[in-house]
């Protein structure tokens, strides 16, 4: 499992898993799995970055290297 900052960043934006899931057009279960450190597809990462208001170039801030 790979550590990421998704939960910390999501909570700092006062956003629930469900809200983020709706904005990113993914399931809340997917958000929960990613926050636990499970891998996800690059397309899913892209959707989450955009839903949080990040640029694609800021991927490492949330998902690490």
PDB file of N, CA, C, O and CB in Angstrom:
ATOM      1  N   UNK A   1       0.835  -1.194   0.000  1.00  0.00           N
ATOM      2  CA  UNK A   1       0.000   0.000   0.000  1.00  0.00           C
ATOM      3  C   UNK A   1       0.870   1.245   0.000  1.00  0.00           C
ATOM      4  O   UNK A   1       1.889   1.314   0.687  1.00  0.00           O
ATOM      5  CB  UNK A   1      -0.945   0.005   1.212  1.00  0.00           C
ATOM      6  N   UNK A   2       0.457   2.203  -0.767  1.00  0.00           N
ATOM      7  CA  UNK A   2       1.230   3.432  -0.942  1.00  0.00           C
ATOM      8  C   UNK A   2       0.545   4.577  -0.200  1.00  0.00           C
ATOM      9  O   UNK A   2      -0.647   4.826  -0.382  1.00  0.00           O
ATOM     10  CB  UNK A   2       1.390   3.776  -2.449  1.00  0.00           C
ATOM     11  N   UNK A   3       1.306   5.259   0.627  1.00  0.00           N
ATOM     12  CA  UNK A   3       0.742   6.388   1.387  1.00  0.00           C
ATOM     13  C   UNK A   3       0.426   7.547   0.444  1.00  0.00           C
ATOM     14  O   UNK A   3       1.140   7.793  -0.528  1.00  0.00           O
ATOM     15  CB  UNK A   3       1.726   6.851   2.501  1.00  0.00           C
ATOM     16  N   UNK A   4      -0.654   8.247   0.753  1.00  0.00           N
ATOM     17  CA  UNK A   4      -1.003   9.442  -0.012  1.00  0.00           C
ATOM     18  C   UNK A   4      -1.636  10.457   0.931  1.00  0.00           C
ATOM     19  O   UNK A   4      -1.944  10.133   2.077  1.00  0.00           O
ATOM     20  CB  UNK A   4      -1.969   9.098  -1.191  1.00  0.00           C
ATOM     21  N   UNK A   5      -1.830  11.675   0.456  1.00  0.00           N
ATOM     22  CA  UNK A   5      -2.346  12.773   1.276  1.00  0.00           C
ATOM     23  C   UNK A   5      -3.806  13.078   0.995  1.00  0.00           C
ATOM     24  O   UNK A   5      -4.309  14.122   1.409  1.00  0.00           O
ATOM     25  CB  UNK A   5      -1.524  14.013   1.053  1.00  0.00           C
ATOM     26  N   UNK A   6      -4.488  12.191   0.303  1.00  0.00           N
ATOM     27  CA  UNK A   6      -5.851  12.495  -0.128  1.00  0.00           C
ATOM     28  C   UNK A   6      -6.772  12.821   1.045  1.00  0.00           C
ATOM     29  O   UNK A   6      -7.485  13.824   1.002  1.00  0.00           O
ATOM     30  CB  UNK A   6      -6.416  11.328  -0.911  1.00  0.00           C
ATOM     31  N   UNK A   7      -6.770  12.008   2.077  1.00  0.00           N
ATOM     32  CA  UNK A   7      -7.675  12.238   3.208  1.00  0.00           C
ATOM     33  C   UNK A   7      -7.382  13.577   3.884  1.00  0.00           C
ATOM     34  O   UNK A   7      -8.297  14.343   4.185  1.00  0.00           O
ATOM     35  CB  UNK A   7      -7.555  11.096   4.230  1.00  0.00           C
ATOM     36  N   UNK A   8      -6.108  13.849   4.117  1.00  0.00           N
ATOM     37  CA  UNK A   8      -5.718  15.097   4.773  1.00  0.00           C
ATOM     38  C   UNK A   8      -6.152  16.317   3.952  1.00  0.00           C
ATOM     39  O   UNK A   8      -6.685  17.282   4.501  1.00  0.00           O
ATOM     40  CB  UNK A   8      -4.199  15.126   4.996  1.00  0.00           C
ATOM     41  N   UNK A   9      -5.925  16.269   2.664  1.00  0.00           N
ATOM     42  CA  UNK A   9      -6.285  17.394   1.791  1.00  0.00           C
ATOM     43  C   UNK A   9      -7.798  17.532   1.687  1.00  0.00           C
ATOM     44  O   UNK A   9      -8.329  18.641   1.751  1.00  0.00           O
ATOM     45  CB  UNK A   9      -5.673  17.210   0.388  1.00  0.00           C
ATOM     46  N   UNK A  10      -8.497  16.402   1.527  1.00  0.00           N
ATOM     47  CA  UNK A  10      -9.960  16.430   1.439  1.00  0.00           C
ATOM     48  C   UNK A  10     -10.555  17.036   2.701  1.00  0.00           C
ATOM     49  O   UNK A  10     -11.443  17.885   2.622  1.00  0.00           O
ATOM     50  CB  UNK A  10     -10.520  15.013   1.213  1.00  0.00           C
ATOM     51  N   UNK A  11     -10.073  16.605   3.868  1.00  0.00           N
ATOM     52  CA  UNK A  11     -10.590  17.132   5.128  1.00  0.00           C
ATOM     53  C   UNK A  11     -10.235  18.607   5.321  1.00  0.00           C
ATOM     54  O   UNK A  11     -11.014  19.359   5.906  1.00  0.00           O
ATOM     55  CB  UNK A  11     -10.052  16.314   6.293  1.00  0.00           C
ATOM     56  N   UNK A  12      -9.067  19.024   4.835  1.00  0.00           N
ATOM     57  CA  UNK A  12      -8.685  20.435   4.967  1.00  0.00           C
ATOM     58  C   UNK A  12      -9.607  21.329   4.130  1.00  0.00           C
ATOM     59  O   UNK A  12      -9.772  22.511   4.431  1.00  0.00           O
ATOM     60  CB  UNK A  12      -7.213  20.638   4.539  1.00  0.00           C
ATOM     61  N   UNK A  13     -10.201  20.762   3.085  1.00  0.00           N
ATOM     62  CA  UNK A  13     -11.154  21.494   2.248  1.00  0.00           C
ATOM     63  C   UNK A  13     -12.584  21.330   2.770  1.00  0.00           C
ATOM     64  O   UNK A  13     -13.532  21.781   2.128  1.00  0.00           O
ATOM     65  CB  UNK A  13     -11.066  21.012   0.790  1.00  0.00           C
ATOM     66  N   UNK A  14     -12.742  20.688   3.929  1.00  0.00           N
ATOM     67  CA  UNK A  14     -14.048  20.439   4.558  1.00  0.00           C
ATOM     68  C   UNK A  14     -14.995  19.729   3.589  1.00  0.00           C
ATOM     69  O   UNK A  14     -16.168  20.084   3.466  1.00  0.00           O
ATOM     70  CB  UNK A  14     -14.678  21.766   5.036  1.00  0.00           C
ATOM     71  N   UNK A  15     -14.460  18.724   2.912  1.00  0.00           N
ATOM     72  CA  UNK A  15     -15.218  17.987   1.914  1.00  0.00           C
ATOM     73  C   UNK A  15     -15.385  16.537   2.383  1.00  0.00           C
ATOM     74  O   UNK A  15     -14.429  15.915   2.846  1.00  0.00           O
ATOM     75  CB  UNK A  15     -14.515  18.049   0.525  1.00  0.00           C
ATOM     76  N   UNK A  16     -16.591  16.012   2.260  1.00  0.00           N
ATOM     77  CA  UNK A  16     -16.828  14.615   2.633  1.00  0.00           C
ATOM     78  C   UNK A  16     -16.381  13.697   1.493  1.00  0.00           C
ATOM     79  O   UNK A  16     -16.172  14.139   0.363  1.00  0.00           O
ATOM     80  CB  UNK A  16     -18.332  14.377   2.971  1.00  0.00           C
ATOM     81  N   UNK A  17     -16.241  12.420   1.817  1.00  0.00           N
ATOM     82  CA  UNK A  17     -15.906  11.442   0.777  1.00  0.00           C
ATOM     83  C   UNK A  17     -16.975  11.444  -0.312  1.00  0.00           C
ATOM     84  O   UNK A  17     -16.664  11.369  -1.501  1.00  0.00           O
ATOM     85  CB  UNK A  17     -15.760  10.024   1.384  1.00  0.00           C
ATOM     86  N   UNK A  18     -18.223  11.529   0.102  1.00  0.00           N
ATOM     87  CA  UNK A  18     -19.330  11.511  -0.855  1.00  0.00           C
ATOM     88  C   UNK A  18     -19.296  12.720  -1.775  1.00  0.00           C
ATOM     89  O   UNK A  18     -19.516  12.597  -2.980  1.00  0.00           O
ATOM     90  CB  UNK A  18     -20.661  11.458  -0.121  1.00  0.00           C
ATOM     91  N   UNK A  19     -19.018  13.899  -1.201  1.00  0.00           N
ATOM     92  CA  UNK A  19     -18.925  15.116  -2.027  1.00  0.00           C
ATOM     93  C   UNK A  19     -17.819  14.982  -3.064  1.00  0.00           C
ATOM     94  O   UNK A  19     -18.018  15.280  -4.242  1.00  0.00           O
ATOM     95  CB  UNK A  19     -18.671  16.356  -1.144  1.00  0.00           C
ATOM     96  N   UNK A  20     -16.648  14.530  -2.614  1.00  0.00           N
ATOM     97  CA  UNK A  20     -15.526  14.379  -3.532  1.00  0.00           C
ATOM     98  C   UNK A  20     -15.858  13.347  -4.597  1.00  0.00           C
ATOM     99  O   UNK A  20     -15.559  13.549  -5.774  1.00  0.00           O
ATOM    100  CB  UNK A  20     -14.250  13.978  -2.773  1.00  0.00           C
ATOM    101  N   UNK A  21     -16.465  12.257  -4.198  1.00  0.00           N
ATOM    102  CA  UNK A  21     -16.822  11.209  -5.153  1.00  0.00           C
ATOM    103  C   UNK A  21     -17.766  11.745  -6.230  1.00  0.00           C
ATOM    104  O   UNK A  21     -17.596  11.442  -7.411  1.00  0.00           O
ATOM    105  CB  UNK A  21     -17.470  10.024  -4.427  1.00  0.00           C
ATOM    106  N   UNK A  22     -18.760  12.540  -5.824  1.00  0.00           N
ATOM    107  CA  UNK A  22     -19.698  13.112  -6.803  1.00  0.00           C
ATOM    108  C   UNK A  22     -18.986  14.062  -7.753  1.00  0.00           C
ATOM    109  O   UNK A  22     -19.200  14.013  -8.964  1.00  0.00           O
ATOM    110  CB  UNK A  22     -20.842  13.850  -6.087  1.00  0.00           C
ATOM    111  N   UNK A  23     -18.131  14.933  -7.200  1.00  0.00           N
ATOM    112  CA  UNK A  23     -17.411  15.892  -8.050  1.00  0.00           C
ATOM    113  C   UNK A  23     -16.461  15.197  -9.022  1.00  0.00           C
ATOM    114  O   UNK A  23     -16.278  15.640 -10.156  1.00  0.00           O
ATOM    115  CB  UNK A  23     -16.628  16.877  -7.185  1.00  0.00           C
ATOM    116  N   UNK A  24     -15.859  14.097  -8.559  1.00  0.00           N
ATOM    117  CA  UNK A  24     -14.883  13.381  -9.387  1.00  0.00           C
ATOM    118  C   UNK A  24     -15.530  12.309 -10.256  1.00  0.00           C
ATOM    119  O   UNK A  24     -14.867  11.693 -11.091  1.00  0.00           O
ATOM    120  CB  UNK A  24     -13.826  12.747  -8.508  1.00  0.00           C
ATOM    121  N   UNK A  25     -16.826  12.092 -10.055  1.00  0.00           N
ATOM    122  CA  UNK A  25     -17.556  11.072 -10.812  1.00  0.00           C
ATOM    123  C   UNK A  25     -16.973   9.676 -10.595  1.00  0.00           C
ATOM    124  O   UNK A  25     -16.795   8.908 -11.541  1.00  0.00           O
ATOM    125  CB  UNK A  25     -17.542  11.412 -12.299  1.00  0.00           C
ATOM    126  N   UNK A  26     -16.679   9.363  -9.327  1.00  0.00           N
ATOM    127  CA  UNK A  26     -16.243   8.028  -8.917  1.00  0.00           C
ATOM    128  C   UNK A  26     -17.086   7.635  -7.703  1.00  0.00           C
ATOM    129  O   UNK A  26     -17.838   8.459  -7.182  1.00  0.00           O
ATOM    130  CB  UNK A  26     -14.690   7.991  -8.585  1.00  0.00           C
ATOM    131  N   UNK A  27     -16.971   6.405  -7.258  1.00  0.00           N
ATOM    132  CA  UNK A  27     -17.779   5.973  -6.113  1.00  0.00           C
ATOM    133  C   UNK A  27     -17.106   6.363  -4.789  1.00  0.00           C
ATOM    134  O   UNK A  27     -15.882   6.482  -4.732  1.00  0.00           O
ATOM    135  CB  UNK A  27     -18.008   4.445  -6.166  1.00  0.00           C
ATOM    136  N   UNK A  28     -17.896   6.560  -3.728  1.00  0.00           N
ATOM    137  CA  UNK A  28     -17.309   6.834  -2.407  1.00  0.00           C
ATOM    138  C   UNK A  28     -16.408   5.690  -1.939  1.00  0.00           C
ATOM    139  O   UNK A  28     -15.443   5.912  -1.208  1.00  0.00           O
ATOM    140  CB  UNK A  28     -18.417   7.074  -1.374  1.00  0.00           C
ATOM    141  N   UNK A  29     -16.726   4.473  -2.361  1.00  0.00           N
ATOM    142  CA  UNK A  29     -15.879   3.329  -2.000  1.00  0.00           C
ATOM    143  C   UNK A  29     -14.496   3.482  -2.615  1.00  0.00           C
ATOM    144  O   UNK A  29     -13.493   3.132  -1.993  1.00  0.00           O
ATOM    145  CB  UNK A  29     -16.524   2.003  -2.461  1.00  0.00           C
ATOM    146  N   UNK A  30     -14.441   4.004  -3.834  1.00  0.00           N
ATOM    147  CA  UNK A  30     -13.152   4.245  -4.495  1.00  0.00           C
ATOM    148  C   UNK A  30     -12.333   5.252  -3.697  1.00  0.00           C
ATOM    149  O   UNK A  30     -11.134   5.058  -3.496  1.00  0.00           O
ATOM    150  CB  UNK A  30     -13.363   4.751  -5.941  1.00  0.00           C
ATOM    151  N   UNK A  31     -12.973   6.324  -3.244  1.00  0.00           N
ATOM    152  CA  UNK A  31     -12.271   7.331  -2.440  1.00  0.00           C
ATOM    153  C   UNK A  31     -11.731   6.682  -1.163  1.00  0.00           C
ATOM    154  O   UNK A  31     -10.576   6.900  -0.797  1.00  0.00           O
ATOM    155  CB  UNK A  31     -13.217   8.523  -2.092  1.00  0.00           C
ATOM    156  N   UNK A  32     -12.557   5.892  -0.491  1.00  0.00           N
ATOM    157  CA  UNK A  32     -12.138   5.232   0.746  1.00  0.00           C
ATOM    158  C   UNK A  32     -10.951   4.303   0.499  1.00  0.00           C
ATOM    159  O   UNK A  32     -10.012   4.272   1.294  1.00  0.00           O
ATOM    160  CB  UNK A  32     -13.307   4.442   1.354  1.00  0.00           C
ATOM    161  N   UNK A  33     -10.987   3.560  -0.581  1.00  0.00           N
ATOM    162  CA  UNK A  33      -9.882   2.638  -0.903  1.00  0.00           C
ATOM    163  C   UNK A  33      -8.583   3.401  -1.166  1.00  0.00           C
ATOM    164  O   UNK A  33      -7.515   2.986  -0.716  1.00  0.00           O
ATOM    165  CB  UNK A  33     -10.240   1.776  -2.134  1.00  0.00           C
ATOM    166  N   UNK A  34      -8.674   4.506  -1.887  1.00  0.00           N
ATOM    167  CA  UNK A  34      -7.480   5.301  -2.186  1.00  0.00           C
ATOM    168  C   UNK A  34      -6.917   5.898  -0.896  1.00  0.00           C
ATOM    169  O   UNK A  34      -5.702   5.919  -0.696  1.00  0.00           O
ATOM    170  CB  UNK A  34      -7.808   6.425  -3.209  1.00  0.00           C
ATOM    171  N   UNK A  35      -7.802   6.383  -0.022  1.00  0.00           N
ATOM    172  CA  UNK A  35      -7.343   6.962   1.244  1.00  0.00           C
ATOM    173  C   UNK A  35      -6.655   5.917   2.129  1.00  0.00           C
ATOM    174  O   UNK A  35      -5.818   6.269   2.960  1.00  0.00           O
ATOM    175  CB  UNK A  35      -8.522   7.585   1.995  1.00  0.00           C
ATOM    176  N   UNK A  36      -6.998   4.654   1.961  1.00  0.00           N
ATOM    177  CA  UNK A  36      -6.341   3.575   2.709  1.00  0.00           C
ATOM    178  C   UNK A  36      -4.998   3.202   2.095  1.00  0.00           C
ATOM    179  O   UNK A  36      -4.247   2.413   2.668  1.00  0.00           O
ATOM    180  CB  UNK A  36      -7.243   2.343   2.764  1.00  0.00           C
ATOM    181  N   UNK A  37      -4.693   3.772   0.923  1.00  0.00           N
ATOM    182  CA  UNK A  37      -3.405   3.525   0.301  1.00  0.00           C
ATOM    183  C   UNK A  37      -3.424   2.504  -0.816  1.00  0.00           C
ATOM    184  O   UNK A  37      -2.372   2.132  -1.334  1.00  0.00           O
ATOM    185  CB  UNK A  37      -2.453   3.092   1.320  1.00  0.00           C
ATOM    186  N   UNK A  38      -4.616   2.044  -1.196  1.00  0.00           N
ATOM    187  CA  UNK A  38      -4.695   1.094  -2.298  1.00  0.00           C
ATOM    188  C   UNK A  38      -4.490   1.820  -3.630  1.00  0.00           C
ATOM    189  O   UNK A  38      -4.796   3.008  -3.739  1.00  0.00           O
ATOM    190  CB  UNK A  38      -6.054   0.354  -2.284  1.00  0.00           C
ATOM    191  N   UNK A  39      -3.981   1.127  -4.627  1.00  0.00           N
ATOM    192  CA  UNK A  39      -3.702   1.788  -5.913  1.00  0.00           C
ATOM    193  C   UNK A  39      -4.980   2.126  -6.671  1.00  0.00           C
ATOM    194  O   UNK A  39      -6.035   1.536  -6.440  1.00  0.00           O
ATOM    195  CB  UNK A  39      -2.813   0.901  -6.781  1.00  0.00           C
ATOM    196  N   UNK A  40      -4.860   3.082  -7.576  1.00  0.00           N
ATOM    197  CA  UNK A  40      -5.971   3.414  -8.463  1.00  0.00           C
ATOM    198  C   UNK A  40      -5.421   3.769  -9.831  1.00  0.00           C
ATOM    199  O   UNK A  40      -4.227   4.020  -9.998  1.00  0.00           O
ATOM    200  CB  UNK A  40      -6.818   4.581  -7.891  1.00  0.00           C
ATOM    201  N   UNK A  41      -6.313   3.786 -10.800  1.00  0.00           N
ATOM    202  CA  UNK A  41      -5.899   4.086 -12.171  1.00  0.00           C
ATOM    203  C   UNK A  41      -5.524   5.561 -12.301  1.00  0.00           C
ATOM    204  O   UNK A  41      -5.957   6.403 -11.514  1.00  0.00           O
ATOM    205  CB  UNK A  41      -7.022   3.727 -13.171  1.00  0.00           C
ATOM    206  N   UNK A  42      -4.717   5.846 -13.303  1.00  0.00           N
ATOM    207  CA  UNK A  42      -4.298   7.218 -13.556  1.00  0.00           C
ATOM    208  C   UNK A  42      -5.493   8.108 -13.889  1.00  0.00           C
ATOM    209  O   UNK A  42      -5.524   9.280 -13.512  1.00  0.00           O
ATOM    210  CB  UNK A  42      -3.279   7.260 -14.691  1.00  0.00           C
ATOM    211  N   UNK A  43      -6.471   7.554 -14.593  1.00  0.00           N
ATOM    212  CA  UNK A  43      -7.681   8.313 -14.939  1.00  0.00           C
ATOM    213  C   UNK A  43      -8.429   8.731 -13.669  1.00  0.00           C
ATOM    214  O   UNK A  43      -8.951   9.844 -13.589  1.00  0.00           O
ATOM    215  CB  UNK A  43      -8.610   7.472 -15.858  1.00  0.00           C
ATOM    216  N   UNK A  44      -8.479   7.843 -12.686  1.00  0.00           N
ATOM    217  CA  UNK A  44      -9.136   8.153 -11.418  1.00  0.00           C
ATOM    218  C   UNK A  44      -8.367   9.245 -10.682  1.00  0.00           C
ATOM    219  O   UNK A  44      -8.972  10.150 -10.107  1.00  0.00           O
ATOM    220  CB  UNK A  44      -9.249   6.888 -10.540  1.00  0.00           C
ATOM    221  N   UNK A  45      -7.052   9.165 -10.697  1.00  0.00           N
ATOM    222  CA  UNK A  45      -6.234  10.209 -10.078  1.00  0.00           C
ATOM    223  C   UNK A  45      -6.512  11.554 -10.736  1.00  0.00           C
ATOM    224  O   UNK A  45      -6.632  12.571 -10.053  1.00  0.00           O
ATOM    225  CB  UNK A  45      -4.734   9.861 -10.180  1.00  0.00           C
ATOM    226  N   UNK A  46      -6.612  11.558 -12.050  1.00  0.00           N
ATOM    227  CA  UNK A  46      -6.878  12.796 -12.792  1.00  0.00           C
ATOM    228  C   UNK A  46      -8.220  13.388 -12.371  1.00  0.00           C
ATOM    229  O   UNK A  46      -8.309  14.591 -12.126  1.00  0.00           O
ATOM    230  CB  UNK A  46      -6.863  12.533 -14.318  1.00  0.00           C
ATOM    231  N   UNK A  47      -9.255  12.573 -12.283  1.00  0.00           N
ATOM    232  CA  UNK A  47     -10.578  13.046 -11.883  1.00  0.00           C
ATOM    233  C   UNK A  47     -10.545  13.650 -10.481  1.00  0.00           C
ATOM    234  O   UNK A  47     -11.151  14.692 -10.233  1.00  0.00           O
ATOM    235  CB  UNK A  47     -11.595  11.901 -11.940  1.00  0.00           C
ATOM    236  N   UNK A  48      -9.836  12.991  -9.571  1.00  0.00           N
ATOM    237  CA  UNK A  48      -9.769  13.467  -8.186  1.00  0.00           C
ATOM    238  C   UNK A  48      -9.008  14.782  -8.113  1.00  0.00           C
ATOM    239  O   UNK A  48      -9.438  15.707  -7.423  1.00  0.00           O
ATOM    240  CB  UNK A  48      -9.102  12.414  -7.279  1.00  0.00           C
ATOM    241  N   UNK A  49      -7.886  14.878  -8.812  1.00  0.00           N
ATOM    242  CA  UNK A  49      -7.114  16.123  -8.822  1.00  0.00           C
ATOM    243  C   UNK A  49      -7.974  17.290  -9.299  1.00  0.00           C
ATOM    244  O   UNK A  49      -7.991  18.348  -8.669  1.00  0.00           O
ATOM    245  CB  UNK A  49      -5.871  15.980  -9.719  1.00  0.00           C
ATOM    246  N   UNK A  50      -8.676  17.103 -10.391  1.00  0.00           N
ATOM    247  CA  UNK A  50      -9.502  18.171 -10.942  1.00  0.00           C
ATOM    248  C   UNK A  50     -10.661  18.512 -10.006  1.00  0.00           C
ATOM    249  O   UNK A  50     -11.013  19.682  -9.861  1.00  0.00           O
ATOM    250  CB  UNK A  50     -10.036  17.771 -12.318  1.00  0.00           C
ATOM    251  N   UNK A  51     -11.254  17.504  -9.373  1.00  0.00           N
ATOM    252  CA  UNK A  51     -12.368  17.736  -8.450  1.00  0.00           C
ATOM    253  C   UNK A  51     -11.922  18.530  -7.226  1.00  0.00           C
ATOM    254  O   UNK A  51     -12.708  19.291  -6.661  1.00  0.00           O
ATOM    255  CB  UNK A  51     -12.979  16.404  -8.011  1.00  0.00           C
ATOM    256  N   UNK A  52     -10.673  18.359  -6.816  1.00  0.00           N
ATOM    257  CA  UNK A  52     -10.135  19.094  -5.663  1.00  0.00           C
ATOM    258  C   UNK A  52      -9.637  20.487  -6.052  1.00  0.00           C
ATOM    259  O   UNK A  52      -9.288  21.287  -5.184  1.00  0.00           O
ATOM    260  CB  UNK A  52      -8.998  18.303  -5.021  1.00  0.00           C
ATOM    261  N   UNK A  53      -9.603  20.775  -7.346  1.00  0.00           N
ATOM    262  CA  UNK A  53      -9.144  22.085  -7.802  1.00  0.00           C
ATOM    263  C   UNK A  53      -7.645  22.175  -8.006  1.00  0.00           C
ATOM    264  O   UNK A  53      -7.091  23.273  -8.066  1.00  0.00           O
ATOM    265  CB  UNK A  53      -9.562  23.126  -6.831  1.00  0.00           C
ATOM    266  N   UNK A  54      -6.984  21.039  -8.111  1.00  0.00           N
ATOM    267  CA  UNK A  54      -5.543  21.017  -8.346  1.00  0.00           C
ATOM    268  C   UNK A  54      -5.265  20.918  -9.838  1.00  0.00           C
ATOM    269  O   UNK A  54      -6.101  20.446 -10.608  1.00  0.00           O
ATOM    270  CB  UNK A  54      -4.880  19.843  -7.592  1.00  0.00           C
ATOM    271  N   UNK A  55      -4.077  21.369 -10.237  1.00  0.00           N
ATOM    272  CA  UNK A  55      -3.612  21.155 -11.607  1.00  0.00           C
ATOM    273  C   UNK A  55      -3.070  19.739 -11.695  1.00  0.00           C
ATOM    274  O   UNK A  55      -2.645  19.166 -10.692  1.00  0.00           O
ATOM    275  CB  UNK A  55      -2.522  22.209 -12.022  1.00  0.00           C
ATOM    276  N   UNK A  56      -3.085  19.180 -12.890  1.00  0.00           N
ATOM    277  CA  UNK A  56      -2.554  17.831 -13.068  1.00  0.00           C
ATOM    278  C   UNK A  56      -1.077  17.750 -12.698  1.00  0.00           C
ATOM    279  O   UNK A  56      -0.591  16.694 -12.291  1.00  0.00           O
ATOM    280  CB  UNK A  56      -2.751  17.378 -14.506  1.00  0.00           C
ATOM    281  N   UNK A  57      -0.370  18.856 -12.838  1.00  0.00           N
ATOM    282  CA  UNK A  57       1.057  18.879 -12.501  1.00  0.00           C
ATOM    283  C   UNK A  57       1.309  18.789 -10.995  1.00  0.00           C
ATOM    284  O   UNK A  57       2.444  18.583 -10.566  1.00  0.00           O
ATOM    285  CB  UNK A  57       1.693  20.145 -13.045  1.00  0.00           C
ATOM    286  N   UNK A  58       0.250  18.941 -10.191  1.00  0.00           N
ATOM    287  CA  UNK A  58       0.384  18.882  -8.741  1.00  0.00           C
ATOM    288  C   UNK A  58       0.066  17.489  -8.182  1.00  0.00           C
ATOM    289  O   UNK A  58      -0.207  17.334  -6.992  1.00  0.00           O
ATOM    290  CB  UNK A  58      -0.526  19.914  -8.099  1.00  0.00           C
ATOM    291  N   UNK A  59       0.104  16.501  -9.042  1.00  0.00           N
ATOM    292  CA  UNK A  59      -0.220  15.113  -8.672  1.00  0.00           C
ATOM    293  C   UNK A  59       0.566  14.625  -7.455  1.00  0.00           C
ATOM    294  O   UNK A  59       0.018  13.933  -6.597  1.00  0.00           O
ATOM    295  CB  UNK A  59       0.050  14.189  -9.848  1.00  0.00           C
ATOM    296  N   UNK A  60       1.838  14.982  -7.380  1.00  0.00           N
ATOM    297  CA  UNK A  60       2.680  14.475  -6.287  1.00  0.00           C
ATOM    298  C   UNK A  60       2.253  15.018  -4.924  1.00  0.00           C
ATOM    299  O   UNK A  60       2.556  14.403  -3.902  1.00  0.00           O
ATOM    300  CB  UNK A  60       4.137  14.834  -6.544  1.00  0.00           C
ATOM    301  N   UNK A  61       1.557  16.155  -4.886  1.00  0.00           N
ATOM    302  CA  UNK A  61       1.078  16.706  -3.606  1.00  0.00           C
ATOM    303  C   UNK A  61       0.068  15.775  -2.951  1.00  0.00           C
ATOM    304  O   UNK A  61      -0.021  15.725  -1.725  1.00  0.00           O
ATOM    305  CB  UNK A  61       0.449  18.092  -3.816  1.00  0.00           C
ATOM    306  N   UNK A  62      -0.685  15.044  -3.747  1.00  0.00           N
ATOM    307  CA  UNK A  62      -1.715  14.151  -3.211  1.00  0.00           C
ATOM    308  C   UNK A  62      -1.281  12.696  -3.264  1.00  0.00           C
ATOM    309  O   UNK A  62      -1.393  11.974  -2.273  1.00  0.00           O
ATOM    310  CB  UNK A  62      -3.017  14.326  -3.978  1.00  0.00           C
ATOM    311  N   UNK A  63      -0.789  12.267  -4.408  1.00  0.00           N
ATOM    312  CA  UNK A  63      -0.517  10.847  -4.621  1.00  0.00           C
ATOM    313  C   UNK A  63       0.948  10.455  -4.468  1.00  0.00           C
ATOM    314  O   UNK A  63       1.298   9.299  -4.709  1.00  0.00           O
ATOM    315  CB  UNK A  63      -0.979  10.459  -5.974  1.00  0.00           C
ATOM    316  N   UNK A  64       1.795  11.369  -4.083  1.00  0.00           N
ATOM    317  CA  UNK A  64       3.224  11.032  -3.946  1.00  0.00           C
ATOM    318  C   UNK A  64       3.877  10.924  -5.310  1.00  0.00           C
ATOM    319  O   UNK A  64       3.417  11.521  -6.284  1.00  0.00           O
ATOM    320  CB  UNK A  64       3.406   9.711  -3.168  1.00  0.00           C
ATOM    321  N   UNK A  65       4.959  10.151  -5.369  1.00  0.00           N
ATOM    322  CA  UNK A  65       5.710  10.041  -6.627  1.00  0.00           C
ATOM    323  C   UNK A  65       5.085   9.138  -7.584  1.00  0.00           C
ATOM    324  O   UNK A  65       5.604   8.947  -8.684  1.00  0.00           O
ATOM    325  CB  UNK A  65       7.076   9.588  -6.389  1.00  0.00           C
TER     326      UNK A  65
END
